[in-house]
Amino acid sequence: MCAVRIVVDSTADIPAEDRERLGIELIPLKVHFGEDTYLDGVNLGPDNFYDLLEKSPVLPTTSQPSPNDFLELYQRILAQDPEAQIISFHLSSEFSGTYQSAVIAKSMIEGDPDITVIDSRSASYGFGAAAILAAEMAREGASKEQILEAVDRLLKGIRIYFLVDTLEYLQRGGRIGRASALIGGLLNIKPILTVQDGVVTPVDKTRGTEKAIARIIELLEQDFGRSPVHVGIGWSKYDETARELLERVREKFDVRSVREVLIGGVIGTHVGPGTSAVFMYKA
């Protein structure tokens, strides 16, 4: 049986210990603070990033991996095992050219390699969860076809709701999507956002964090009812809201597993340090 190998870009925000345990290969995006460039998830972890964000006189910018970056990684995997089947998961193509770089890299390899490049139409653990599922199934001996079928169900079924302290970072980074209608009307208002059709989309808005958390729980109940679920809980720098959100989720749902996710430098550049997120899908 051919080995199935999993690749993700760093915006999947998969904890390093999970990547190492499951043998998931990482392709980093870049974070630039002025003249200084860092590799997200390699020499720039979440804690380092938010420290730099607070101290830096300039806001960071981000850039995607080049096709050659992907080419080198794919070729290394295939050199280790010429029969390897690769599944490569990436940030929504609406946010970044990372997916396109991966597609170009695949076309540069001779011999029609067995590489499936997935445009997740999602972000952060919204597709990191799918990559972890794929890696776990691969370790258990599932075929690539079985893995892709399960991944497709997860990506279609996962729900993401997140809160930001300010829309400034999304606006400056050009990733605000359909949430642009909220600009200018956020005095004492907490927007509830999601990623839909690959872009940031407003779901609702409330006054204050407590009401926002209560509304997210209502939305998740509409989505999942009493079905058993897996949960990812994420935050950028401050975890108080995320912890409260997780506590409410545990009270209301049949939670089969929880993974805590620190939002890394690339996603953090575009959402800011006061972000909390919940990712939920059926068990």
Secondary structure, DSSP 8 states (H G I E B T S, - for coil): ---EEEEEEGGG---HHHHHHHT-EEE--EEEETTEEEEBTTTB-HHHHHHHHHH-SS--EEE---HHHHHHHHHHHHHH-TT-EEEEEE--TTT-SHHHHHHHHHHTSTT---EEEEE-S--THHHHHHHHHHHHHHHTT--HHHHHHHHHHHHHH-EEEEE-S-SHHHHHTT--GGGGGGTT--TT-EEEEEEETTEEEEEEEESSHHHHHHHHHHHHHHHHTT--EEEEEEESS--HHHHHHHHHHHHHS-EEEEEEEE--HHHHHHH-TT-EEEEEEE-
